């Protein structure tokens, strides 16, 4: 009796993990699409998101010195 219930539980957990993995893959793709759309929208408003942002901390620190 316990063996059957344990097997059912393991199968259910396996199915749940597979469904969760598929869901995460879909959510990741949707997030990539949203980010791409957001970047396109923001750049359309005049803000360049694809530039090199490494100079930002230097500019920030100079303002506070």
C-alpha positions in Angstrom: 0.0 0.0 0.0 2.7 2.5 1.0 4.8 1.5 -2.1 2.0 2.4 -4.4 1.4 5.7 -2.7 5.1 6.5 -2.7 5.4 5.7 -6.4 2.4 7.9 -7.2 3.9 10.7 -5.2 7.3 10.4 -7.0 5.5 10.4 -10.4 3.5 13.5 -9.4 6.6 15.3 -8.2 8.4 14.4 -11.5 5.4 15.8 -13.5 5.3 18.9 -11.4 9.1 19.5 -11.8 8.8 19.1 -15.6 5.8 21.5 -15.7 7.7 24.0 -13.6 10.8 23.8 -15.8 8.6 24.3 -18.9 6.9 27.3 -17.3 10.3 28.9 -16.4 11.5 28.5 -19.9 8.4 30.3 -21.3 8.7 33.0 -18.6 12.3 33.5 -19.6 11.4 33.9 -23.2 8.6 36.4 -22.4 11.0 38.4 -20.2 13.5 38.6 -23.0 10.8 39.8 -25.4 9.6 42.4 -22.8 13.2 43.6 -22.3 13.7 43.9 -26.0 10.4 45.8 -26.4 11.2 48.1 -23.4 14.7 48.8 -24.8 13.2 49.7 -28.2 10.6 52.0 -26.5 13.1 53.8 -24.3 15.6 54.3 -27.2 12.6 55.7 -29.2 12.2 58.3 -26.4 15.8 59.3 -26.8 17.6 57.3 -24.1 20.4 55.1 -25.4 20.3 51.8 -23.5 23.0 50.0 -25.6 25.9 52.3 -24.9 28.8 51.8 -22.6 27.7 52.6 -19.1 31.2 52.1 -17.5 31.8 55.8 -17.4 28.7 56.5 -15.3 30.4 55.9 -11.9 33.2 58.3 -12.8 30.7 61.0 -13.8 28.7 60.4 -10.6 31.8 60.6 -8.4 33.0 63.8 -10.0 29.7 65.5 -9.2 30.0 64.6 -5.5 33.6 65.6 -5.0 
